[in-house]
Amino acid sequence: MNADIRAATLEDVPAILDLIGQLAAYENLSHQVEATEERLTATLFPADGNPAAKCVLAFVEGKPVGYAVYFTTYSTFLAKAGLYLEDLFVKPEMRKRGIGRALIVHVARLANRGGCGRMEWTVLDWNRPAIDFYASLGAQTLPDWRVCRLTGEALARYGDA
């Protein structure tokens, strides 16, 4: 199936928020979603033109069916920029049609064009369909690495207050 993939615009914020909600529901993480249209606008389309992340959307027959959010990272070992894929999501009824592959290939091309030394993302350990999909693309799951995170009160402890 052909999907049209393009960079998200300010007008797409409601669709992006809807897709984020659907991803959170799929991952049983809806209780963690704090995103709002206002927050997405401020971080993806800020007035200063320096977004925290970028987003691409996949459309079929003019309707958004998937998205990817990514941002630049840096590898000291490679001394090169990297690209971190924060979200990759395709609506369940649109899966197995090549849309997820088209989205990830699109982002990988952006990484290549940007001279990135790597592209990384995380996947939930129970999400076997995603793990298998990523493996089919040639991605490696790094068995010795674990994600560490400071958030909420733990992060706030280190503020300037």
Residue pairs with C-beta under 8 A, 6 or more apart in sequence:
1 60
1 94
1 97
1 98
1 99
2 60
3 58
3 59
3 60
3 65
3 66
3 97
3 98
3 99
3 102
3 103
4 58
4 59
4 60
5 56
5 57
5 58
5 59
5 102
5 103
5 106
6 56
6 57
6 59
7 54
7 55
7 56
7 57
8 16
8 44
8 54
8 55
8 56
8 57
8 67
9 45
10 41
10 45
12 55
12 57
12 64
13 37
13 40
13 41
13 44
13 45
14 37
15 57
15 64
15 67
16 40
16 44
16 55
16 57
16 67
17 35
17 36
17 37
17 40
18 64
19 57
19 64
19 66
19 67
19 89
19 91
20 33
20 35
20 87
20 89
21 30
21 33
22 89
22 91
23 87
23 89
24 30
24 32
24 33
26 89
26 92
27 124
27 127
43 51
43 52
43 53
44 51
44 52
44 53
44 54
44 55
45 51
46 52
52 71
53 69
53 70
53 71
53 86
54 69
54 70
54 71
55 67
55 68
55 69
55 70
56 67
56 68
56 103
56 106
56 107
57 64
57 66
57 67
58 64
58 65
58 66
58 67
58 90
58 99
58 102
58 103
59 65
60 94
60 99
65 90
65 91
65 94
65 99
66 88
66 89
66 90
66 91
66 94
66 99
66 100
66 103
67 87
67 88
67 89
67 103
68 85
68 87
68 88
68 89
68 103
68 104
68 106
68 107
69 85
69 86
69 87
70 83
70 84
70 85
70 86
70 107
70 110
71 83
71 84
71 86
72 81
72 82
72 83
72 84
72 114
72 116
73 81
73 82
73 83
73 84
73 120
74 80
74 81
74 82
75 81
75 82
75 117
75 118
78 117
78 118
80 115
80 116
80 117
80 118
81 114
81 115
81 116
81 117
82 111
82 116
82 117
82 118
82 119
82 120
83 107
83 110
83 111
83 114
83 116
83 118
83 119
83 120
84 119
84 120
84 121
85 104
85 107
85 119
85 120
85 121
86 121
88 100
88 103
88 104
88 107
88 121
90 99
90 100
90 103
100 133
101 133
101 137
104 137
107 119
108 119
111 118
111 119
121 134
122 147
123 130
123 131
123 134
123 141
124 130
131 141
134 141
135 141
150 158
